[in-house]
Amino acid sequence: MKIGIIGLGRMGMNMARRLMQGGHQVVAYNRSPDKTEEIMKEGSEGGFSLQELAEKLDERPKVVWLMLPAGKVIDEHLEKLRNILSPGDIIVEGGNSKYRDDIRRAAYLKGAGIHFIDAGVSGGIWGLKIGYCTMVGGDEKIFNHLEPVFKALAPVDGYLYCGPTGAGHFVKMIHNGIEYGMMQAYGEGFALLEASPYAEHLDFKKVSHLWNQGSVVRSWLLELLEDAFAEDPRLDALQGYVDDSGEGRWTVEEAIASGVAAPVITMALFQRFQSRKENAFENRVLAALRQEFGGHAVKQA
């Protein structure tokens, strides 16, 4: 399949590469042309405007996948694409958007006969090698048409049709809320080890490795934490400043709206707010994990 990729950041660039490795043709566009030129050297076609990208998508229906930051920039691109694409064409929105925005955007594009698919994507900077876990919402017939694309991006059993418009991003939102809680638990646990009378005897890299050998708390996050401790045994080079990109807040809002108790996720979100005022060890653990799995920026000590 031929597919346009708009946005060649940490995720979009490697997704384009993985699609090409899976036998798909990619037409790439990025606001800064150097990124487009970079992926063109690896075999993709390039568009240096949205119009040029659309013209090079010579299969029908045309398929465009957006990997852009959540918010206004997505609406700006959708407005332009609505006037460029034709009825029957498909837009996949793969950023970390709020699911209620999907419902609004799908209705807006439906007025022009353009299909809208929301895809929550998890995999961070490791997705090129491991694959991208993909959660999809929208018209199931369109999902079925795009399934070869999802299959190329994901590891085995790593994509799922979750339901109508917004379902993909809703499931991804809850996924990220769970991630907040898991990371907070690791942070607090290692903080207790670091404050213990045994701290000077403990190698946190070895503890992380140990717990991944059959333990009930083993996980990929713990593998990444082992890597972080290997580079910096007490994470002294980091500040314990932990940002949040929105999904945790939306998960807590949804918990309030639906009357579902979510104290762990809520506390984990509030702890991130607190991290911006102090340099606690548990927050350095969280910062290290975000850097390891997603390539997120960290503040150096």
TIRO-588219 format. One line per 5 residues: number of its first residue (from 1); their letters; for each residue x, y, z of N, C-alpha, C, O. Coordinates in steps of 0.02 Angstrom, whole numbers, plus 50000, padded with zeros to 5 digits. Example, Ala and Ser with C-alpha at 12.3 -4.5 7.8 and 13.67 -1.06 7.14 Angstrom:
BEGIN
1) as) 50660 49716 50390 50615 49775 50390 50660 49835 50390 50712 49834 50423 ~ 50642 49888 50354 50684 49947 50357 50645 50002 50394 50670 50057 50402
end
This chain:
BEGIN
1) mkigi) 50042 49941 50000 50000 50000 50000 50044 50062 50000 50100 50062 50027 ~ 50018 50115 49970 50054 50178 49969 50022 50224 50021 49961 50232 50022 ~ 50064 50253 50064 50037 50291 50119 50079 50354 50130 50140 50352 50127 ~ 50045 50409 50144 50080 50470 50160 50089 50477 50235 50043 50464 50274 ~ 50149 50496 50256 50164 50507 50326 50178 50581 50336 50224 50608 50305
6) iglgr) 50140 50613 50378 50150 50684 50394 50174 50690 50465 50139 50673 50512 ~ 50235 50714 50473 50266 50721 50539 50320 50669 50549 50305 50610 50558 ~ 50382 50691 50546 50439 50645 50550 50480 50657 50613 50541 50667 50610 ~ 50446 50657 50669 50479 50664 50733 50505 50598 50759 50519 50553 50720 ~ 50510 50591 50826 50537 50531 50856 50499 50469 50834 50529 50416 50822
11) mgmnm) 50433 50474 50829 50392 50417 50811 50382 50413 50735 50392 50360 50705 ~ 50363 50468 50704 50344 50467 50634 50399 50443 50588 50386 50405 50541 ~ 50461 50464 50600 50516 50444 50557 50526 50369 50558 50532 50337 50506 ~ 50527 50340 50618 50538 50268 50623 50477 50228 50600 50485 50171 50576 ~ 50418 50255 50606 50359 50221 50579 50363 50218 50503 50346 50168 50472
16) arrlm) 50387 50273 50472 50397 50272 50399 50447 50219 50380 50438 50183 50330 ~ 50500 50213 50418 50551 50162 50404 50523 50092 50411 50536 50049 50369 ~ 50484 50081 50463 50457 50014 50474 50407 49995 50419 50404 49938 50397 ~ 50368 50044 50397 50321 50031 50342 50359 50012 50279 50339 49966 50243 ~ 50414 50047 50264 50453 50029 50205 50484 49960 50212 50487 49922 50164
21) qgghq) 50507 49944 50272 50534 49877 50284 50480 49824 50274 50496 49767 50255 ~ 50417 49841 50286 50362 49795 50277 50335 49793 50206 50284 49760 50192 ~ 50369 49827 50160 50350 49823 50089 50301 49876 50066 50278 49873 50009 ~ 50286 49925 50108 50240 49979 50088 50279 50037 50058 50338 50047 50073 ~ 50246 50075 50016 50276 50135 49987 50257 50195 50030 50199 50202 50049
26) vvayn) 50305 50238 50044 50293 50296 50088 50307 50360 50049 50357 50367 50015 ~ 50261 50407 50057 50272 50476 50036 50274 50517 50100 50225 50519 50137 ~ 50330 50549 50114 50341 50582 50178 50339 50658 50171 50361 50686 50121 ~ 50312 50689 50223 50313 50763 50227 50328 50783 50298 50302 50754 50346 ~ 50369 50834 50305 50384 50864 50370 50390 50939 50361 50414 50962 50309
31) rspdk) 50370 50976 50411 50373 51049 50405 50444 51073 50392 50454 51119 50352 ~ 50494 51041 50424 50564 51057 50408 50588 51008 50355 50588 50948 50368 ~ 50608 51032 50297 50623 50988 50240 50682 50941 50251 50688 50891 50215 ~ 50726 50956 50298 50784 50913 50307 50763 50842 50329 50796 50794 50310 ~ 50710 50837 50367 50685 50771 50387 50657 50733 50327 50668 50673 50319
36) teeim) 50623 50769 50284 50597 50738 50222 50654 50713 50179 50651 50657 50153 ~ 50705 50753 50172 50763 50734 50131 50798 50674 50162 50823 50631 50125 ~ 50800 50670 50228 50833 50614 50261 50798 50548 50245 50832 50499 50228 ~ 50732 50546 50249 50697 50483 50236 50695 50467 50161 50690 50409 50142 ~ 50699 50519 50119 50703 50506 50047 50766 50468 50028 50766 50427 49983
41) kegse) 50821 50482 50063 50883 50447 50050 50878 50373 50068 50918 50332 50045 ~ 50828 50355 50108 50818 50286 50128 50765 50250 50086 50749 50192 50099 ~ 50738 50286 50036 50693 50251 49990 50623 50276 49986 50584 50251 49945 ~ 50604 50325 50027 50535 50351 50022 50532 50404 49967 50583 50430 49945 ~ 50471 50419 49946 50460 50479 49907 50451 50537 49955 50436 50527 50014
46) ggfsl) 50459 50597 49931 50452 50655 49974 50404 50706 49945 50401 50716 49885 ~ 50366 50737 49989 50324 50793 49970 50346 50853 50011 50353 50848 50072 ~ 50357 50909 49979 50380 50968 50016 50323 51018 50028 50334 51075 50048 ~ 50262 50994 50016 50201 51029 50035 50147 50976 50041 50156 50920 50015 ~ 50093 50992 50074 50038 50944 50080 50008 50929 50011 49988 50872 49997
51) qelae) 50006 50980 49969 49980 50970 49901 50024 50921 49862 49998 50877 49829 ~ 50090 50929 49867 50135 50884 49831 50129 50813 49858 50131 50765 49819 ~ 50123 50806 49924 50115 50740 49953 50053 50707 49925 50055 50648 49905 ~ 49997 50743 49923 49935 50714 49898 49940 50695 49825 49913 50643 49804 ~ 49975 50735 49786 49982 50719 49715 50023 50656 49704 50010 50619 49656
56) klder) 50070 50642 49748 50112 50583 49740 50078 50519 49766 50102 50464 49754 ~ 50023 50527 49802 49984 50469 49823 49937 50451 49766 49881 50477 49761 ~ 49961 50408 49722 49925 50394 49660 49882 50330 49663 49860 50306 49612 ~ 49871 50304 49724 49824 50249 49733 49760 50277 49764 49762 50325 49803 ~ 49704 50246 49748 49640 50265 49779 49613 50208 49821 49616 50151 49799
61) pkvvw) 49586 50222 49880 49585 50288 49911 49654 50309 49935 49696 50267 49952 ~ 49667 50373 49935 49729 50398 49962 49728 50391 50038 49676 50403 50070 ~ 49785 50372 50067 49790 50362 50139 49845 50407 50166 49902 50406 50143 ~ 49827 50449 50215 49873 50495 50246 49874 50482 50322 49821 50479 50353 ~ 49933 50473 50350 49940 50460 50422 49975 50519 50454 50030 50537 50435
66) lmlpa) 49942 50550 50503 49970 50608 50538 50003 50584 50603 49973 50549 50643 ~ 50067 50604 50612 50103 50593 50675 50127 50661 50700 50186 50679 50693 ~ 50080 50698 50729 50092 50767 50750 50074 50776 50823 50036 50735 50850 ~ 50100 50828 50856 50081 50840 50925 50007 50854 50932 49976 50884 50888 ~ 49978 50831 50987 49906 50842 50999 49892 50916 51002 49932 50956 51025
71) gkvid) 49832 50935 50978 49810 51003 50984 49797 51039 50919 49777 51008 50869 ~ 49809 51103 50919 49791 51147 50864 49825 51128 50798 49794 51135 50745 ~ 49887 51104 50801 49923 51089 50740 49888 51034 50700 49890 51035 50639 ~ 49856 50987 50734 49819 50935 50698 49759 50965 50662 49747 50949 50604 ~ 49721 51007 50696 49664 51039 50664 49685 51080 50604 49650 51082 50553
76) ehlek) 49741 51114 50608 49766 51153 50552 49781 51109 50492 49764 51127 50435 ~ 49812 51052 50504 49827 51006 50449 49764 50975 50420 49758 50966 50360 ~ 49716 50958 50463 49654 50928 50439 49615 50977 50395 49585 50958 50345 ~ 49616 51040 50415 49582 51091 50374 49611 51095 50304 49575 51099 50255 ~ 49678 51093 50301 49710 51096 50235 49697 51032 50195 49683 51035 50135
81) lrnil) 49702 50974 50229 49693 50911 50193 49621 50903 50170 49609 50871 50118 ~ 49574 50930 50207 49503 50926 50186 49492 50958 50118 49449 50937 50080 ~ 49532 51008 50104 49525 51043 50039 49569 51013 49984 49563 51031 49926 ~ 49613 50967 50003 49659 50936 49955 49636 50866 49935 49639 50847 49877 ~ 49615 50827 49985 49595 50758 49972 49524 50755 49943 49489 50805 49939
86) spgdi) 49504 50695 49921 49441 50685 49888 49396 50638 49928 49420 50603 49972 ~ 49330 50638 49914 49286 50592 49948 49310 50519 49941 49330 50498 49887 ~ 49308 50483 49997 49332 50414 49998 49403 50406 50024 49423 50351 50042 ~ 49441 50461 50024 49509 50458 50050 49508 50450 50126 49457 50461 50158 ~ 49566 50431 50154 49570 50411 50224 49625 50451 50260 49680 50457 50234
91) ivegg) 49609 50477 50318 49658 50508 50362 49662 50468 50426 49611 50455 50458 ~ 49723 50448 50446 49736 50415 50509 49771 50464 50554 49823 50493 50536 ~ 49744 50475 50614 49775 50521 50662 49807 50480 50716 49774 50449 50757 ~ 49875 50478 50716 49912 50433 50759 49944 50465 50819 49982 50432 50855 ~ 49931 50529 50831 49961 50563 50888 49924 50546 50953 49878 50504 50953
96) nskyr) 49943 50578 51006 49912 50565 51072 49855 50615 51083 49859 50657 51127 ~ 49803 50610 51043 49748 50657 51047 49695 50634 51096 49689 50575 51112 ~ 49656 50682 51120 49599 50667 51163 49543 50636 51121 49529 50660 51066 ~ 49512 50584 51146 49464 50547 51105 49404 50590 51086 49373 50579 51033 ~ 49386 50639 51127 49330 50682 51109 49346 50726 51049 49302 50744 51010
101) ddirr) 49410 50741 51040 49431 50778 50980 49423 50735 50918 49407 50761 50864 ~ 49433 50670 50924 49423 50625 50867 49351 50629 50842 49338 50631 50782 ~ 49303 50629 50888 49233 50630 50869 49217 50694 50830 49182 50692 50780 ~ 49242 50749 50855 49233 50813 50820 49266 50813 50752 49236 50835 50703 ~ 49327 50788 50749 49364 50789 50686 49334 50742 50634 49332 50758 50575
106) aaylk) 49311 50684 50657 49280 50637 50610 49218 50667 50578 49206 50659 50518 ~ 49177 50702 50618 49117 50735 50592 49135 50789 50542 49102 50798 50491 ~ 49188 50827 50557 49211 50880 50513 49232 50852 50445 49215 50880 50393 ~ 49270 50798 50446 49294 50768 50383 49239 50731 50346 49240 50727 50284 ~ 49191 50704 50383 49136 50668 50351 49097 50714 50305 49070 50692 50254
111) gagih) 49095 50779 50322 49061 50827 50279 49092 50832 50210 49059 50854 50163 ~ 49155 50813 50204 49189 50813 50139 49197 50742 50112 49230 50732 50061 ~ 49165 50694 50146 49169 50624 50122 49234 50590 50137 49249 50538 50107 ~ 49274 50618 50183 49340 50590 50200 49334 50548 50263 49305 50571 50313 ~ 49362 50489 50262 49360 50444 50320 49414 50463 50370 49469 50484 50352
116) fidag) 49397 50456 50435 49444 50472 50488 49452 50412 50534 49404 50383 50558 ~ 49515 50394 50545 49532 50338 50590 49578 50365 50645 49626 50400 50631 ~ 49562 50348 50708 49607 50367 50762 49648 50306 50783 49622 50252 50792 ~ 49713 50316 50789 49759 50261 50806 49803 50283 50864 49846 50326 50857 ~ 49793 50252 50921 49838 50262 50977 49898 50217 50969 49891 50156 50962
121) vsggi) 49957 50246 50971 50018 50209 50955 50065 50210 51015 50081 50264 51041 ~ 50089 50152 51036 50138 50147 51090 50198 50108 51066 50191 50058 51031 ~ 50256 50131 51084 50317 50097 51063 50378 50142 51069 50434 50118 51073 ~ 50365 50207 51070 50420 50254 51080 50476 50246 51030 50465 50228 50972 ~ 50535 50261 51053 50594 50258 51008 50615 50187 50992 50659 50177 50951
126) wglki) 50584 50137 51025 50601 50067 51013 50556 50034 50961 50566 49976 50943 ~ 50507 50071 50936 50458 50042 50891 50486 50016 50826 50461 49967 50799 ~ 50538 50049 50800 50567 50026 50736 50590 49954 50742 50580 49914 50696 ~ 50622 49937 50797 50649 49870 50807 50596 49821 50831 50592 49765 50806 ~ 50555 49842 50880 50509 49796 50913 50440 49796 50881 50406 49745 50881
131) gyctm) 50420 49854 50854 50353 49862 50828 50312 49909 50871 50330 49922 50928 ~ 50258 49933 50843 50215 49982 50877 50149 49950 50895 50111 49929 50852 ~ 50135 49947 50960 50070 49925 50984 50019 49978 50963 50026 50037 50981 ~ 49967 49958 50925 49922 50006 50893 49850 49992 50911 49826 49936 50901 ~ 49815 50042 50936 49746 50037 50957 49704 50081 50911 49716 50141 50907
136) vggde) 49655 50052 50877 49623 50085 50820 49549 50095 50832 49514 50050 50856 ~ 49525 50155 50815 49454 50171 50818 49430 50198 50751 49469 50227 50713 ~ 49366 50191 50738 49336 50216 50676 49293 50164 50642 49274 50114 50673 ~ 49278 50176 50579 49237 50130 50539 49275 50064 50530 49332 50064 50507 ~ 49243 50008 50549 49278 49944 50546 49296 49924 50474 49346 49890 50463
141) kifnh) 49256 49945 50425 49273 49930 50355 49337 49965 50335 49377 49936 50298 ~ 49347 50025 50359 49409 50061 50343 49467 50030 50379 49522 50024 50352 ~ 49456 50009 50441 49508 49972 50478 49529 49910 50438 49589 49897 50431 ~ 49481 49873 50413 49498 49812 50375 49538 49829 50313 49584 49792 50295 ~ 49522 49885 50280 49560 49905 50222 49632 49922 50240 49679 49908 50202
146) lepvf) 49641 49952 50298 49708 49974 50320 49746 49921 50359 49803 49932 50378 ~ 49716 49863 50370 49747 49813 50413 49818 49794 50391 49860 49783 50434 ~ 49834 49790 50326 49904 49776 50308 49954 49827 50335 50011 49811 50350 ~ 49932 49890 50341 49975 49942 50369 49986 49931 50443 50042 49934 50468 ~ 49931 49917 50480 49938 49904 50552 49980 49843 50564 50020 49841 50611
151) kalap) 49972 49793 50522 50010 49731 50531 50084 49743 50521 50126 49714 50556 ~ 50102 49786 50473 50172 49801 50460 50203 49841 50517 50262 49832 50533 ~ 50164 49884 50548 50190 49926 50602 50198 49888 50667 50243 49903 50706 ~ 50155 49840 50680 50150 49810 50747 50190 49746 50752 50206 49715 50701 ~ 50207 49726 50813 50232 49658 50824 50174 49609 50817 50117 49630 50807
156) vdgyl) 50188 49545 50821 50135 49495 50816 50082 49508 50870 50098 49517 50928 ~ 50019 49508 50849 49962 49521 50893 49965 49590 50925 49938 49601 50979 ~ 49998 49637 50891 50010 49702 50921 49965 49758 50896 49981 49817 50905 ~ 49909 49741 50864 49861 49793 50846 49791 49766 50857 49779 49706 50856 ~ 49743 49813 50869 49675 49792 50886 49625 49845 50863 49635 49905 50874
161) ycgpt) 49571 49822 50831 49515 49866 50818 49475 49872 50883 49450 49822 50909 ~ 49470 49933 50910 49441 49943 50976 49369 49966 50975 49335 49964 51026 ~ 49344 49988 50917 49275 50011 50913 49268 50074 50871 49315 50092 50834 ~ 49211 50108 50875 49199 50167 50833 49245 50226 50851 49287 50221 50895 ~ 49234 50280 50816 49278 50339 50821 49292 50358 50894 49247 50365 50935
166) gaghf) 49356 50366 50908 49379 50385 50975 49402 50327 51017 49438 50336 51066 ~ 49381 50265 50998 49398 50207 51040 49472 50194 51043 49499 50175 51095 ~ 49507 50205 50987 49579 50193 50986 49616 50239 51034 49657 50216 51074 ~ 49601 50303 51031 49634 50350 51075 49610 50344 51147 49647 50359 51193 ~ 49548 50321 51157 49525 50310 51225 49565 50254 51258 49587 50261 51315
171) vkmih) 49573 50198 51222 49612 50142 51250 49684 50163 51261 49714 50143 51311 ~ 49713 50202 51216 49781 50226 51224 49786 50273 51285 49836 50272 51321 ~ 49735 50313 51296 49735 50358 51355 49737 50318 51419 49776 50333 51464 ~ 49696 50266 51424 49696 50224 51484 49762 50187 51490 49789 50180 51545 ~ 49789 50164 51435 49856 50132 51434 49907 50178 51466 49948 50156 51507
176) ngiey) 49906 50242 51447 49955 50289 51474 49942 50304 51547 49989 50316 51585 ~ 49878 50303 51568 49864 50311 51639 49893 50254 51680 49921 50266 51733 ~ 49886 50193 51655 49915 50135 51689 49991 50142 51691 50022 50126 51742 ~ 50019 50166 51637 50092 50177 51635 50114 50225 51690 50166 50213 51722 ~ 50075 50277 51702 50091 50324 51756 50097 50287 51823 50145 50296 51860
181) gmmqa) 50046 50245 51837 50045 50210 51901 50103 50161 51908 50133 50156 51961 ~ 50119 50124 51855 50174 50076 51857 50240 50112 51869 50281 50090 51911 ~ 50251 50166 51834 50314 50203 51842 50320 50231 51912 50374 50231 51941 ~ 50264 50256 51939 50265 50284 52007 50284 50230 52058 50322 50243 52104 ~ 50257 50170 52049 50273 50115 52096 50347 50098 52094 50378 50088 52146
186) ygegf) 50376 50094 52034 50448 50081 52029 50487 50137 52062 50535 50125 52098 ~ 50466 50200 52049 50502 50256 52078 50502 50253 52154 50554 50264 52186 ~ 50444 50240 52184 50440 50237 52256 50479 50178 52285 50512 50184 52337 ~ 50476 50121 52251 50512 50063 52275 50587 50074 52277 50620 50059 52327 ~ 50614 50102 52223 50686 50114 52222 50706 50170 52270 50762 50171 52296
191) allea) 50660 50218 52281 50674 50270 52331 50680 50239 52401 50722 50261 52440 ~ 50638 50190 52416 50643 50156 52481 50708 50117 52487 50739 50116 52540 ~ 50730 50086 52432 50794 50052 52433 50851 50102 52444 50898 50089 52481 ~ 50846 50158 52409 50899 50209 52413 50904 50240 52482 50957 50262 52503 ~ 50847 50242 52519 50846 50271 52586 50858 50220 52641 50860 50237 52700
196) spyae) 50867 50157 52622 50873 50104 52672 50943 50099 52701 50990 50127 52672 ~ 50952 50062 52757 51020 50051 52784 51062 50006 52740 51122 49998 52753 ~ 51031 49977 52689 51068 49931 52645 51088 49965 52579 51117 49933 52535 ~ 51073 50029 52572 51082 50063 52508 51153 50058 52481 51163 50047 52422 ~ 51202 50065 52525 51272 50065 52502 51293 49997 52475 51342 49992 52438
201) hldfk) 51256 49945 52493 51273 49877 52469 51234 49858 52406 51249 49807 52374 ~ 51185 49899 52387 51140 49880 52332 51162 49912 52266 51173 49972 52262 ~ 51167 49870 52216 51178 49893 52148 51109 49891 52114 51082 49837 52101 ~ 51082 49950 52100 51013 49953 52074 51007 49922 52004 50954 49897 51986 ~ 51060 49923 51966 51058 49888 51902 51048 49813 51913 51008 49782 51879
206) kvshl) 51084 49785 51962 51078 49714 51975 51009 49697 52006 50981 49644 51992 ~ 50983 49742 52047 50917 49731 52075 50864 49730 52019 50821 49687 52018 ~ 50870 49778 51973 50824 49780 51916 50828 49716 51876 50777 49687 51857 ~ 50889 49694 51863 50899 49632 51825 50870 49572 51862 50837 49530 51832 ~ 50882 49569 51927 50856 49515 51968 50780 49510 51964 50753 49456 51954
211) wnqgs) 50747 49567 51972 50674 49567 51973 50643 49549 51906 50584 49532 51902 ~ 50682 49551 51853 50657 49531 51787 50666 49456 51774 50648 49432 51720 ~ 50693 49420 51822 50704 49348 51814 50649 49309 51850 50661 49280 51903 ~ 50590 49308 51821 50535 49269 51849 50494 49303 51902 50445 49275 51925 ~ 50513 49364 51922 50477 49400 51974 50409 49424 51948 50400 49434 51888
216) vvrsw) 50361 49432 51994 50295 49457 51973 50296 49530 51954 50247 49554 51925 ~ 50350 49567 51969 50353 49637 51948 50397 49647 51887 50414 49704 51870 ~ 50416 49592 51853 50457 49599 51793 50417 49636 51738 50356 49629 51734 ~ 50453 49674 51698 50421 49712 51644 50474 49742 51598 50533 49744 51615 ~ 50450 49766 51541 50494 49802 51495 50518 49867 51527 50576 49887 51518
221) llell) 50475 49900 51566 50496 49961 51600 50555 49947 51646 50601 49987 51651 ~ 50553 49890 51680 50607 49873 51725 50671 49857 51687 50726 49870 51711 ~ 50665 49828 51627 50723 49818 51585 50755 49885 51566 50816 49892 51567 ~ 50713 49934 51550 50738 50000 51532 50770 50034 51592 50819 50070 51585 ~ 50741 50022 51651 50770 50051 51711 50839 50020 51725 50884 50055 51749
226) edafa) 50847 49957 51711 50912 49925 51718 50963 49960 51673 51020 49972 51693 ~ 50942 49976 51611 50987 50012 51566 51005 50081 51593 51062 50103 51588 ~ 50955 50115 51622 50967 50182 51650 51016 50179 51708 51061 50221 51713 ~ 51009 50130 51752 51054 50122 51809 51124 50102 51786 51174 50118 51819 ~ 51129 50065 51730 51194 50046 51704 51233 50109 51683 51294 50112 51691
231) edprl) 51198 50157 51657 51231 50219 51634 51245 50267 51692 51294 50304 51690 ~ 51202 50267 51743 51207 50315 51797 51179 50280 51860 51119 50283 51872 ~ 51222 50248 51900 51200 50204 51954 51151 50235 52004 51110 50199 52032 ~ 51155 50300 52017 51108 50333 52062 51071 50391 52028 51041 50433 52061 ~ 51074 50392 51962 51038 50442 51921 51056 50513 51942 51014 50558 51940
236) dalqg) 51118 50523 51962 51140 50588 51987 51141 50641 51932 51139 50701 51947 ~ 51145 50620 51869 51149 50668 51815 51081 50697 51796 51077 50744 51756 ~ 51028 50670 51825 50961 50692 51807 50931 50734 51863 50948 50727 51922 ~ 50885 50779 51844 50841 50811 51892 50777 50770 51895 50755 50743 51844 ~ 50748 50765 51953 50685 50728 51960 50625 50769 51940 50575 50772 51976
241) yvdds) 50630 50801 51882 50575 50841 51855 50539 50799 51804 50568 50780 51753 ~ 50476 50783 51817 50439 50736 51773 50381 50773 51740 50336 50796 51774 ~ 50384 50778 51675 50331 50813 51638 50272 50766 51627 50276 50706 51642 ~ 50218 50793 51602 50162 50750 51581 50135 50778 51516 50132 50839 51506 ~ 50116 50732 51471 50098 50753 51404 50022 50754 51392 50001 50762 51335
246) gegrw) 49982 50746 51444 49910 50755 51436 49868 50694 51452 49815 50701 51482 ~ 49891 50635 51431 49848 50576 51437 49831 50558 51509 49776 50535 51523 ~ 49878 50569 51555 49864 50556 51626 49809 50601 51652 49766 50579 51689 ~ 49811 50665 51633 49759 50712 51654 49691 50690 51627 49641 50691 51662 ~ 49691 50671 51562 49627 50651 51531 49600 50588 51564 49539 50580 51571
251) tveea) 49645 50542 51583 49622 50481 51616 49589 50497 51683 49537 50468 51699 ~ 49619 50542 51721 49590 50562 51785 49523 50598 51774 49475 50587 51811 ~ 49520 50641 51723 49456 50674 51707 49402 50622 51691 49345 50629 51713 ~ 49420 50570 51654 49373 50518 51635 49351 50478 51697 49293 50459 51702 ~ 49398 50467 51742 49381 50432 51804 49329 50472 51844 49282 50444 51872
256) iasgv) 49339 50537 51847 49291 50580 51883 49223 50579 51848 49172 50573 51881 ~ 49225 50586 51782 49162 50589 51744 49122 50524 51748 49061 50525 51749 ~ 49157 50468 51750 49123 50403 51750 49113 50374 51820 49082 50322 51828 ~ 49140 50408 51870 49132 50385 51939 49171 50322 51955 49151 50283 51998 ~ 49226 50312 51920 49268 50254 51932 49328 50275 51976 49363 50322 51959
261) aapvi) 49338 50240 52031 49394 50256 52075 49460 50238 52041 49470 50181 52021 ~ 49504 50287 52036 49570 50276 52006 49622 50311 52048 49657 50356 52023 ~ 49629 50293 52112 49673 50330 52157 49747 50324 52139 49785 50372 52148 ~ 49769 50267 52113 49840 50258 52097 49860 50303 52039 49911 50338 52043 ~ 49820 50302 51986 49836 50344 51928 49831 50418 51946 49873 50458 51925
266) tmalf) 49781 50436 51986 49773 50506 52006 49833 50529 52048 49860 50583 52036 ~ 49853 50488 52096 49911 50506 52138 49974 50511 52096 50015 50555 52106 ~ 49982 50465 52047 50042 50467 52005 50045 50532 51965 50098 50560 51956 ~ 49987 50554 51941 49985 50618 51905 50003 50676 51951 50043 50719 51933 ~ 49975 50677 52012 49989 50731 52058 50062 50730 52080 50092 50783 52094
271) qrfqs) 50092 50670 52084 50163 50666 52102 50206 50698 52048 50259 50727 52064 ~ 50185 50693 51986 50223 50727 51933 50221 50802 51942 50270 50837 51930 ~ 50163 50828 51964 50160 50899 51978 50209 50917 52034 50245 50967 52030 ~ 50210 50875 52086 50255 50887 52143 50328 50884 52122 50370 50918 52151 ~ 50343 50842 52073 50413 50833 52052 50444 50897 52026 50505 50903 52025
276) rkena) 50404 50944 52006 50430 51005 51978 50454 51054 52032 50477 51109 52017 ~ 50447 51032 52095 50468 51074 52150 50525 51045 52190 50554 51079 52233 ~ 50542 50982 52178 50596 50951 52216 50631 50899 52173 50605 50878 52121 ~ 50690 50879 52193 50730 50833 52154 50735 50765 52190 50790 50741 52205 ~ 50677 50735 52203 50675 50672 52239 50700 50614 52196 50693 50616 52135
281) fenrv) 50727 50563 52228 50755 50507 52192 50702 50471 52151 50715 50452 52093 ~ 50642 50461 52179 50590 50425 52141 50571 50462 52077 50552 50431 52028 ~ 50577 50529 52079 50562 50567 52019 50618 50562 51967 50605 50566 51907 ~ 50679 50552 51990 50733 50540 51943 50724 50473 51908 50741 50465 51850 ~ 50697 50423 51945 50680 50359 51914 50629 50368 51859 50637 50341 51804
286) laalr) 50576 50407 51873 50524 50419 51822 50553 50455 51762 50538 50438 51704 ~ 50594 50506 51775 50625 50543 51720 50669 50498 51677 50668 50502 51616 ~ 50707 50454 51710 50750 50408 51673 50709 50360 51630 50728 50346 51573 ~ 50653 50335 51657 50611 50290 51619 50582 50324 51557 50580 50294 51504 ~ 50558 50386 51564 50529 50421 51507 50582 50432 51453 50567 50429 51393
291) qefgg) 50643 50446 51474 50697 50455 51426 50712 50390 51391 50724 50390 51330 ~ 50712 50335 51427 50731 50270 51399 50680 50244 51349 50698 50221 51295 ~ 50614 50247 51367 50566 50216 51323 50540 50262 51269 50518 50239 51216 ~ 50543 50327 51281 50514 50372 51232 50560 50424 51203 50541 50463 51159 ~ 50622 50426 51228 50668 50478 51205 50647 50548 51227 50666 50598 51197
296) havkq) 50605 50550 51280 50582 50616 51304 50639 50656 51335 50685 50628 51364 ~ 50634 50721 51327 50686 50765 51354 50687 50761 51430 50635 50754 51462 ~ 50746 50765 51458 50754 50766 51530 50795 50828 51548 50830 50857 51506 ~ 50790 50848 51612 50830 50904 51637 50891 50875 51673 50885 50833 51717 ~ 50948 50899 51654 51010 50876 51684 51022 50911 51751 51003 50969 51760
301) a) 51053 50875 51796 51067 50904 51862 51120 50958 51856 51139 50988 51906
end
